[in-house]
Amino acid sequence: MNSVLSLEDLSRKEFYKEADEYIRSIGIKFREKAVIKQAMYDKIINYLSNQCLSNCDARFISWCRTSFIIQSIGPKFLLCDIKNKKPVLVYESMYDVYKRSHIDTAHGGRDKCLDYLSMNYSWYSRRLLQIFIKNCSSCQKRKPVVKPMLSKPIIALEHLPNETQQIDNNNEEKLIVSTSGQSNTNIDSRHNMFRTTARANYLKNQNKRQKLYDEHMKKIAESYKNGDLVGISISKIDRTNCDPKIMPCIIEKRSNNTNMITYHLICPYGRLLTTFPVHQLIPMAGVKPTELQNINFETLPTVSLVEASKMFARGNSTATCDCKTKCIAKTCPCRRASVACSTKCHAKRGKCKNIEE
């Protein structure tokens, strides 16, 4: 329980750290009113409840009158927006409200959370909501995995066209008809010259793009440091459709033994046996999981990527069932393995009771 609370506190601290950086980055004119903090909240209520403060200027008074109203709930006052009559979301409560909206929408994206917030609150920040969703550890494990670009394209020069054909935009072949008294020798030599020029331009363009790609990968590799949180894609063979797609890891060290820069990673179950190039690493934001904090590197076991992926995805179990009942008894392989049924189990039958809540 203490580890969960400490992880929650770290997530809250990271959220408000990035939120403060964003507020400091906007203009001074809009910085004070970008969010409503608790001190500003109390100051507005004191003025609108006829407890006018002597240090309020005319501009602040006009802003309070045209933007807010107060509603009395027993002995307390609630500050609401004057247009939609909904309560104002205070900056100090944004983390808890954003978390509740994100969970109630089944870890929905920005638009679903905004719809949830718009029905209950006013003066919420769209940008701060994006910061919260970006740092959600559950969403990062299930975000879509983009396939990386090939490190070097395959070019078969011997398969480039060498036949004397012309193809127009409609992919229809034009026949080259030789008239009497003319020879196709000049046409063939001219076509060979065009093909040679096209081949040289193609290789030149490929080398240019390869250079840009290598520089981009080098820049990304220099941004990674030891101890950074990254992710490794889990193969579809080692997981089901309901399991996480990305396994969080931390970088142990970097090796430059070959022409390609590779990284040694540590997963929640030990040190991975293989090394990974930079294009296979998925950047992850937020707080490190509890399993990757305070690691004793001397006693870490060595595991393969397949073993670690199976343990992370389904708890070292790949059981599936084809039960015709509700998967309540121990006769169900998934229930016996203490794992929830997935989409690979009895897909055509419903009413399963062995599901994740």
The 8 nearest C-alpha neighbors of each residue, nearest first, counted from 0:
[[1, 3, 2, 4, 5, 6, 7, 289],
 [0, 2, 4, 3, 5, 6, 7, 8],
 [1, 3, 5, 0, 4, 6, 289, 7],
 [4, 2, 6, 0, 1, 5, 7, 289],
 [5, 3, 7, 1, 6, 2, 8, 0],
 [4, 6, 8, 2, 7, 3, 1, 9],
 [5, 7, 9, 3, 8, 4, 2, 10],
 [8, 6, 4, 10, 5, 9, 3, 11],
 [7, 9, 5, 11, 6, 10, 12, 4],
 [8, 10, 12, 6, 11, 7, 13, 5],
 [11, 9, 7, 13, 8, 12, 286, 14],
 [10, 12, 8, 14, 9, 13, 7, 15],
 [11, 13, 9, 15, 10, 14, 16, 8],
 [12, 14, 16, 10, 11, 15, 9, 17],
 [15, 13, 11, 16, 17, 12, 18, 10],
 [14, 16, 18, 12, 17, 13, 19, 11],
 [15, 17, 13, 19, 14, 18, 12, 20],
 [16, 18, 20, 14, 19, 15, 21, 13],
 [19, 17, 15, 21, 20, 16, 14, 127],
 [20, 18, 22, 16, 21, 17, 15, 23],
 [21, 19, 17, 23, 18, 22, 24, 16],
 [20, 22, 24, 18, 19, 23, 17, 25],
 [23, 21, 19, 24, 20, 25, 30, 18],
 [22, 24, 20, 21, 25, 19, 30, 26],
 [23, 25, 21, 22, 20, 26, 30, 19],
 [26, 24, 23, 22, 30, 27, 21, 29],
 [25, 27, 28, 29, 30, 24, 23, 22],
 [26, 28, 30, 29, 25, 31, 23, 24],
 [27, 29, 26, 30, 31, 32, 25, 33],
 [30, 28, 27, 26, 32, 31, 33, 25],
 [29, 31, 27, 33, 32, 28, 26, 22],
 [30, 32, 29, 33, 34, 28, 27, 35],
 [31, 33, 34, 29, 30, 35, 28, 36],
 [34, 32, 30, 31, 29, 35, 22, 124],
 [35, 33, 32, 90, 36, 122, 31, 124],
 [36, 34, 89, 90, 39, 40, 32, 37],
 [35, 37, 90, 39, 89, 38, 40, 34],
 [36, 38, 40, 39, 89, 41, 35, 91],
 [37, 39, 41, 40, 36, 42, 35, 43],
 [40, 38, 42, 36, 37, 41, 35, 43],
 [39, 41, 37, 43, 38, 42, 36, 35],
 [42, 40, 44, 38, 39, 43, 45, 37],
 [41, 43, 39, 45, 40, 44, 38, 46],
 [44, 42, 46, 40, 45, 41, 39, 47],
 [43, 45, 41, 47, 46, 42, 48, 40],
 [46, 44, 50, 42, 48, 43, 47, 41],
 [45, 47, 51, 50, 43, 44, 48, 49],
 [48, 46, 44, 49, 45, 43, 69, 50],
 [47, 49, 45, 46, 50, 44, 69, 51],
 [50, 48, 47, 51, 46, 45, 44, 52],
 [51, 49, 45, 46, 48, 52, 47, 44],
 [50, 52, 46, 49, 45, 53, 47, 48],
 [51, 53, 54, 55, 50, 46, 45, 42],
 [52, 54, 55, 51, 56, 50, 46, 57],
 [53, 55, 52, 56, 51, 57, 59, 60],
 [56, 54, 53, 52, 59, 57, 60, 51],
 [57, 55, 59, 58, 60, 54, 53, 61],
 [56, 58, 60, 59, 61, 55, 62, 54],
 [57, 59, 61, 60, 56, 62, 55, 63],
 [58, 60, 62, 61, 57, 56, 63, 55],
 [61, 59, 57, 63, 62, 58, 64, 56],
 [60, 62, 58, 64, 59, 63, 57, 65],
 [61, 63, 59, 65, 60, 64, 66, 58],
 [64, 62, 60, 66, 61, 65, 67, 59],
 [63, 65, 61, 62, 66, 67, 60, 68],
 [64, 66, 62, 63, 61, 67, 81, 68],
 [65, 67, 63, 81, 64, 62, 80, 68],
 [68, 66, 81, 80, 63, 79, 64, 65],
 [67, 69, 79, 81, 78, 80, 70, 66],
 [70, 68, 78, 77, 79, 76, 71, 67],
 [71, 69, 77, 76, 72, 78, 68, 79],
 [70, 72, 76, 75, 73, 77, 69, 74],
 [73, 71, 75, 76, 74, 70, 77, 69],
 [72, 74, 75, 71, 76, 70, 77, 69],
 [73, 75, 72, 71, 76, 77, 70, 48],
 [76, 74, 72, 73, 71, 77, 70, 69],
 [77, 75, 71, 70, 72, 69, 78, 74],
 [76, 78, 70, 69, 71, 79, 75, 86],
 [77, 79, 69, 86, 87, 68, 70, 76],
 [80, 78, 86, 85, 87, 84, 68, 67],
 [79, 81, 67, 84, 82, 85, 83, 66],
 [80, 82, 67, 66, 68, 84, 83, 79],
 [83, 81, 80, 84, 66, 67, 85, 79],
 [82, 84, 85, 80, 81, 121, 79, 86],
 [85, 83, 80, 79, 81, 82, 86, 68],
 [84, 86, 79, 120, 83, 80, 121, 119],
 [87, 85, 79, 120, 78, 121, 88, 80],
 [86, 88, 121, 79, 122, 120, 78, 89],
 [89, 87, 122, 123, 120, 121, 86, 90],
 [88, 90, 35, 92, 36, 91, 37, 87],
 [89, 91, 36, 93, 92, 35, 34, 88],
 [90, 92, 89, 93, 36, 37, 94, 88],
 [93, 91, 90, 89, 94, 95, 96, 88],
 [94, 92, 96, 90, 95, 91, 97, 89],
 [93, 95, 97, 96, 92, 98, 11, 91],
 [96, 94, 98, 97, 93, 92, 99, 100],
 [97, 95, 99, 93, 98, 94, 100, 92],
 [98, 96, 100, 94, 99, 95, 93, 101],
 [97, 99, 101, 95, 96, 100, 94, 102],
 [98, 100, 96, 102, 101, 97, 103, 95],
 [101, 99, 103, 97, 102, 98, 112, 96],
 [100, 102, 106, 98, 104, 99, 103, 112],
 [101, 103, 105, 99, 106, 104, 100, 98],
 [104, 102, 100, 105, 101, 99, 106, 107],
 [103, 105, 107, 101, 102, 106, 100, 112],
 [106, 104, 102, 107, 103, 101, 100, 108],
 [107, 105, 101, 102, 104, 108, 138, 103],
 [108, 106, 104, 105, 111, 101, 112, 109],
 [109, 107, 111, 110, 112, 106, 132, 101],
 [108, 110, 112, 111, 113, 129, 107, 128],
 [109, 111, 113, 112, 108, 114, 107, 115],
 [112, 110, 114, 113, 108, 107, 109, 115],
 [111, 113, 115, 109, 114, 110, 100, 101],
 [112, 114, 110, 116, 115, 111, 117, 109],
 [115, 113, 117, 111, 112, 116, 110, 118],
 [114, 116, 112, 113, 118, 117, 111, 100],
 [117, 115, 113, 119, 118, 114, 120, 112],
 [116, 118, 114, 119, 115, 120, 113, 121],
 [119, 117, 116, 115, 120, 114, 85, 121],
 [118, 120, 116, 117, 85, 115, 121, 86],
 [121, 119, 86, 85, 116, 117, 87, 88],
 [120, 122, 87, 123, 85, 86, 88, 80],
 [123, 121, 87, 88, 124, 34, 120, 35],
 [124, 122, 121, 88, 125, 120, 34, 116],
 [125, 123, 127, 126, 128, 122, 34, 33],
 [124, 126, 128, 127, 129, 123, 113, 109],
 [125, 127, 129, 128, 124, 130, 21, 18],
 [128, 126, 130, 129, 124, 125, 18, 131],
 [127, 129, 131, 125, 130, 126, 132, 124],
 [130, 128, 126, 132, 127, 131, 133, 125],
 [129, 131, 127, 133, 128, 132, 134, 126],
 [130, 132, 128, 134, 129, 133, 14, 127],
 [133, 131, 135, 129, 134, 130, 128, 108],
 [132, 134, 130, 131, 135, 129, 284, 285],
 [133, 135, 285, 131, 132, 284, 136, 130],
 [136, 134, 132, 138, 137, 133, 131, 139],
 [135, 137, 139, 138, 134, 140, 285, 286],
 [138, 136, 140, 139, 135, 141, 106, 243],
 [139, 137, 141, 140, 136, 135, 142, 106],
 [138, 140, 136, 142, 141, 137, 135, 283],
 [139, 141, 245, 243, 138, 137, 244, 142],
 [142, 140, 243, 244, 138, 139, 245, 143],
 [141, 143, 139, 138, 140, 144, 244, 245],
 [144, 142, 145, 141, 244, 139, 245, 140],
 [143, 145, 146, 142, 232, 244, 245, 281],
 [146, 144, 147, 143, 281, 148, 142, 232],
 [145, 147, 144, 148, 279, 149, 278, 143],
 [148, 146, 278, 145, 149, 279, 150, 144],
 [147, 149, 150, 146, 278, 151, 212, 152],
 [150, 148, 151, 152, 147, 278, 146, 153],
 [149, 151, 148, 152, 212, 213, 209, 278],
 [150, 152, 149, 153, 209, 148, 212, 154],
 [153, 151, 149, 154, 150, 205, 209, 148],
 [152, 154, 155, 151, 149, 156, 150, 205],
 [153, 155, 156, 152, 202, 158, 157, 159],
 [156, 154, 157, 158, 153, 159, 152, 160],
 [157, 155, 158, 159, 154, 198, 160, 153],
 [156, 158, 155, 159, 160, 161, 154, 198],
 [159, 157, 156, 155, 160, 161, 154, 162],
 [158, 160, 156, 157, 161, 155, 198, 194],
 [161, 159, 162, 158, 194, 157, 163, 164],
 [160, 162, 159, 163, 194, 191, 158, 164],
 [163, 161, 164, 160, 165, 190, 191, 187],
 [162, 164, 161, 187, 165, 190, 160, 191],
 [165, 163, 162, 166, 172, 173, 174, 175],
 [164, 166, 173, 172, 167, 163, 174, 175],
 [167, 165, 172, 170, 171, 173, 164, 168],
 [166, 168, 170, 169, 171, 165, 172, 173],
 [169, 167, 170, 166, 171, 172, 165, 173],
 [168, 170, 171, 167, 166, 172, 173, 165],
 [171, 169, 167, 168, 166, 172, 165, 173],
 [172, 170, 169, 166, 167, 173, 168, 165],
 [173, 171, 166, 165, 174, 170, 167, 164],
 [174, 172, 165, 166, 175, 171, 164, 167],
 [173, 175, 176, 172, 164, 165, 166, 177],
 [176, 174, 173, 177, 164, 165, 163, 183],
 [175, 177, 174, 178, 183, 173, 179, 181],
 [178, 176, 175, 181, 179, 183, 182, 180],
 [179, 177, 181, 180, 176, 182, 183, 175],
 [180, 178, 181, 177, 182, 176, 183, 175],
 [179, 181, 178, 182, 177, 183, 176, 184],
 [182, 180, 179, 178, 177, 183, 184, 185],
 [181, 183, 184, 177, 185, 180, 186, 178],
 [184, 182, 186, 185, 187, 177, 181, 188],
 [183, 185, 187, 182, 186, 188, 189, 181],
 [184, 186, 188, 187, 183, 189, 182, 190],
 [185, 187, 183, 189, 184, 188, 190, 182],
 [188, 186, 190, 184, 189, 185, 183, 191],
 [189, 187, 191, 185, 190, 186, 184, 192],
 [188, 190, 192, 186, 187, 191, 185, 193],
 [191, 189, 193, 187, 192, 188, 186, 194],
 [192, 190, 194, 188, 193, 189, 195, 187],
 [191, 193, 189, 195, 190, 194, 196, 188],
 [194, 192, 190, 196, 191, 195, 197, 189],
 [195, 193, 197, 191, 196, 192, 198, 190],
 [194, 196, 198, 192, 193, 197, 191, 199],
 [195, 197, 193, 199, 194, 198, 200, 192],
 [198, 196, 194, 200, 199, 195, 201, 193],
 [197, 199, 201, 195, 196, 200, 194, 202],
 [198, 200, 196, 202, 201, 197, 203, 195],
 [201, 199, 203, 197, 198, 202, 204, 196],
 [202, 200, 198, 204, 203, 199, 197, 205],
 [203, 201, 205, 199, 204, 200, 206, 198],
 [202, 204, 200, 206, 201, 205, 199, 207],
 [205, 203, 207, 201, 202, 206, 200, 208],
 [204, 206, 202, 208, 207, 203, 209, 201],
 [207, 205, 209, 203, 208, 204, 210, 202],
 [206, 208, 204, 210, 205, 209, 203, 211],
 [209, 207, 211, 205, 210, 206, 212, 204],
 [208, 210, 206, 212, 207, 211, 205, 213],
 [209, 211, 213, 207, 208, 212, 206, 214],
 [212, 210, 208, 214, 209, 213, 215, 207],
 [211, 213, 209, 215, 210, 214, 208, 216],
 [214, 212, 216, 210, 215, 211, 217, 209],
 [213, 215, 217, 211, 212, 216, 218, 210],
 [214, 216, 212, 218, 213, 217, 211, 219],
 [217, 215, 219, 213, 218, 214, 220, 212],
 [218, 216, 220, 214, 215, 219, 213, 221],
 [217, 219, 215, 221, 216, 220, 214, 222],
 [218, 220, 216, 222, 217, 221, 215, 223],
 [221, 219, 217, 222, 218, 223, 216, 277],
 [220, 222, 218, 219, 223, 217, 224, 216],
 [221, 223, 219, 220, 224, 218, 217, 227],
 [224, 222, 221, 220, 227, 219, 225, 250],
 [225, 223, 227, 226, 222, 250, 221, 252],
 [224, 226, 250, 251, 227, 252, 223, 249],
 [225, 227, 250, 249, 251, 224, 228, 252],
 [228, 226, 249, 250, 225, 224, 229, 223],
 [227, 229, 249, 248, 283, 226, 287, 250],
 [230, 228, 282, 283, 248, 281, 247, 249],
 [229, 231, 247, 281, 246, 248, 245, 280],
 [232, 230, 246, 245, 280, 281, 233, 247],
 [231, 233, 245, 244, 234, 246, 230, 144],
 [234, 232, 244, 245, 308, 231, 235, 246],
 [233, 235, 236, 237, 232, 238, 244, 308],
 [236, 234, 238, 237, 233, 239, 240, 244],
 [235, 237, 234, 238, 239, 233, 309, 305],
 [238, 236, 309, 235, 234, 308, 233, 305],
 [239, 237, 235, 236, 312, 242, 309, 240],
 [240, 238, 242, 241, 341, 235, 343, 342],
 [239, 241, 242, 342, 238, 341, 343, 235],
 [240, 242, 239, 341, 243, 342, 238, 244],
 [241, 243, 239, 312, 240, 238, 244, 313],
 [244, 242, 141, 140, 245, 312, 241, 246],
 [243, 245, 141, 233, 140, 232, 242, 246],
 [246, 244, 140, 232, 231, 233, 243, 230],
 [245, 247, 231, 230, 140, 232, 248, 233],
 [248, 246, 230, 229, 245, 266, 231, 228],
 [249, 247, 266, 265, 229, 230, 228, 264],
 [248, 250, 228, 226, 265, 227, 264, 229],
 [249, 251, 264, 226, 225, 227, 252, 263],
 [252, 250, 264, 263, 225, 226, 249, 265],
 [253, 251, 263, 225, 250, 262, 254, 264],
 [252, 254, 262, 261, 263, 255, 251, 260],
 [253, 255, 261, 256, 262, 260, 252, 263],
 [256, 254, 260, 257, 261, 259, 253, 258],
 [255, 257, 254, 258, 260, 259, 261, 253],
 [258, 256, 259, 255, 260, 254, 261, 276],
 [257, 259, 260, 256, 255, 261, 254, 276],
 [260, 258, 257, 261, 255, 276, 256, 277],
 [259, 261, 255, 276, 254, 258, 277, 257],
 [262, 260, 276, 275, 254, 274, 253, 259],
 [261, 263, 253, 275, 274, 252, 254, 264],
 [262, 264, 274, 252, 251, 250, 253, 275],
 [265, 263, 250, 251, 249, 271, 248, 262],
 [264, 266, 270, 249, 248, 269, 271, 251],
 [265, 267, 248, 268, 269, 270, 247, 264],
 [268, 266, 290, 269, 291, 265, 248, 247],
 [269, 267, 266, 307, 270, 302, 300, 265],
 [270, 268, 300, 299, 266, 301, 265, 267],
 [269, 271, 265, 301, 302, 300, 266, 264],
 [272, 270, 302, 303, 273, 301, 265, 264],
 [271, 273, 303, 302, 301, 270, 274, 304],
 [274, 272, 271, 275, 303, 263, 304, 264],
 [273, 275, 263, 262, 261, 272, 276, 264],
 [274, 276, 261, 262, 279, 277, 273, 263],
 [277, 275, 261, 278, 279, 260, 262, 274],
 [276, 278, 279, 280, 220, 261, 275, 260],
 [277, 279, 280, 276, 147, 216, 148, 281],
 [280, 278, 277, 276, 275, 281, 231, 147],
 [281, 279, 277, 278, 230, 231, 229, 282],
 [280, 282, 230, 229, 231, 283, 279, 232],
 [283, 281, 229, 230, 280, 284, 228, 227],
 [284, 282, 229, 228, 230, 281, 139, 285],
 [285, 283, 134, 133, 282, 286, 228, 136],
 [284, 286, 134, 287, 135, 136, 283, 10],
 [285, 287, 10, 288, 9, 284, 13, 134],
 [286, 288, 291, 289, 285, 228, 292, 290],
 [289, 287, 290, 291, 286, 292, 6, 247],
 [288, 290, 292, 291, 287, 6, 2, 3],
 [291, 289, 267, 288, 292, 294, 293, 287],
 [292, 290, 289, 288, 267, 294, 287, 293],
 [291, 293, 289, 294, 290, 287, 288, 295],
 [294, 292, 295, 291, 290, 289, 296, 287],
 [295, 293, 292, 296, 291, 290, 299, 297],
 [294, 296, 297, 298, 293, 299, 292, 291],
 [295, 297, 299, 298, 294, 270, 269, 300],
 [298, 296, 295, 299, 300, 294, 270, 269],
 [299, 297, 296, 295, 300, 294, 269, 301],
 [298, 300, 269, 296, 297, 270, 301, 295],
 [301, 299, 269, 270, 298, 302, 268, 271],
 [300, 302, 270, 269, 271, 272, 299, 303],
 [303, 301, 271, 272, 269, 270, 300, 307],
 [304, 302, 272, 306, 305, 271, 307, 301],
 [303, 305, 307, 306, 308, 271, 302, 272],
 [304, 306, 308, 303, 307, 309, 237, 302],
 [307, 305, 309, 303, 308, 304, 310, 302],
 [306, 308, 304, 310, 309, 305, 311, 303],
 [309, 307, 305, 311, 306, 310, 312, 304],
 [310, 308, 312, 315, 306, 237, 311, 307],
 [311, 309, 315, 314, 307, 308, 312, 313],
 [310, 312, 308, 309, 314, 313, 307, 246],
 [311, 313, 309, 242, 310, 238, 308, 243],
 [314, 312, 316, 315, 310, 311, 309, 317],
 [313, 315, 310, 316, 311, 312, 309, 338],
 [316, 310, 314, 309, 313, 317, 311, 306],
 [315, 317, 313, 314, 318, 309, 336, 310],
 [316, 318, 313, 319, 315, 309, 238, 237],
 [319, 317, 333, 316, 332, 320, 336, 338],
 [320, 318, 344, 333, 332, 317, 343, 340],
 [319, 321, 344, 322, 332, 333, 331, 345],
 [320, 322, 345, 344, 323, 319, 331, 346],
 [323, 321, 324, 320, 345, 326, 331, 325],
 [322, 324, 321, 325, 348, 345, 326, 349],
 [323, 325, 322, 326, 351, 327, 350, 331],
 [324, 326, 351, 327, 352, 350, 323, 322],
 [327, 325, 331, 324, 353, 328, 351, 352],
 [326, 328, 325, 352, 353, 329, 334, 331],
 [329, 327, 330, 326, 331, 334, 335, 325],
 [330, 328, 335, 331, 334, 327, 332, 326],
 [329, 331, 328, 332, 335, 334, 326, 327],
 [330, 332, 329, 334, 333, 326, 335, 328],
 [333, 331, 335, 334, 320, 336, 318, 330],
 [332, 334, 336, 338, 335, 318, 331, 319],
 [335, 333, 337, 331, 336, 332, 329, 338],
 [334, 336, 332, 329, 333, 337, 331, 330],
 [335, 337, 333, 334, 338, 332, 316, 318],
 [338, 336, 334, 335, 333, 339, 332, 316],
 [339, 337, 333, 336, 334, 340, 313, 316],
 [340, 338, 354, 353, 355, 333, 341, 337],
 [339, 341, 354, 353, 333, 344, 338, 319],
 [340, 342, 343, 344, 241, 339, 239, 240],
 [341, 343, 344, 346, 240, 241, 340, 239],
 [342, 344, 341, 346, 345, 319, 239, 240],
 [343, 345, 320, 342, 346, 319, 341, 321],
 [346, 344, 321, 348, 347, 322, 320, 343],
 [345, 347, 344, 348, 342, 343, 349, 321],
 [348, 346, 345, 349, 344, 342, 321, 343],
 [349, 347, 345, 346, 350, 323, 351, 322],
 [348, 350, 351, 347, 346, 345, 325, 352],
 [351, 349, 325, 352, 348, 324, 326, 353],
 [350, 352, 325, 349, 353, 326, 354, 324],
 [353, 351, 325, 354, 326, 350, 327, 340],
 [354, 352, 339, 351, 340, 326, 327, 334],
 [355, 353, 339, 340, 352, 356, 351, 341],
 [354, 356, 339, 353, 340, 338, 352, 341],
 [355, 354, 353, 339, 352, 105, 340, 351]]
